[in-house]
């Protein structure tokens, strides 16, 4: 489907701009630039966590998209870009926190282990529901150091009393967490369309990301490692 979309656009002289917003987020851009410029040496491993919020209603989960296809794409694209490398194998598994989901064979929690050509092993853990807010974290460990993207709180207020130190929950969801990134993405889109600029996410990036997400889906179903 991704290939056919690009073919239709190319045939009609239109640009297809796929919006992976982590490419435009200052924190994610910063660690990608650091990895690509060898600031932490050889990247050995990475751990990524995607905790969605708020949790979609059970009706959506029972009839909606697959967790691997819905949640993994942004982080898969980002880690491919940061490592400047391609995935060669995927092993994935999932679980269901609700009996209705389990009976329907629907996972609302899942984990993917991706091995890259240069040897980096990346674990991506995903959940449909982080009750405390939109939880998005990334750690990349290298031979010379560690890079991390942390969470953003709804506000920076901190209260200290005899019961401890209290802070707000995380930002509510993706519009709040990636608000600035979406703005930068729109600027890049305008530059691409109006001034014939180059969109940073290529056809090859989109196809590779789709293949990895689909490999996660298939691996979870077959309980086998999928080689790409």
HUCORCOR-V492167 format. One line per field, one symbol per residue. phi: phi as a letter, one per 40 degrees, with the letter a starting at -180 (. if undefined). psi: psi as a letter, one per 40 degrees, with the letter a starting at -180 (. if undefined). A space follows every 10 residues. Layout:
phi: ???
psi: ???
This chain:
phi: .ccccccccc cbgbcbbccc cccbcccccc cccccccgcb gcccaabbbb bcaccccdcc ccbccccccc bcdccccccc cccfabcbab bbaaabcbcc ccccgbcbba abbbbbdchc bbbbbbacab cchcbbbabb bbcbibbbbc cbccaccbbb acchbbbccc dcaccccbdc cccccccccc ccccbfcbcc bcdccccccc cccccccccc ccgbcbcb
psi: dddddddddd defihhhhgh eddehddddd ddddddefdf ahhdiihhhh hihihiiddd ddeaiidddd dddddddddd ddefiihdih hiiiihehdd dddefhhehi hhhhhideeh hhhhhiiehh eeahhhihhh hieeahhiha ihidiehhhh aeeahhiiii idaddddfdd dddddddddd ddddefihhe hidddddddd dddddddddd defihhh.
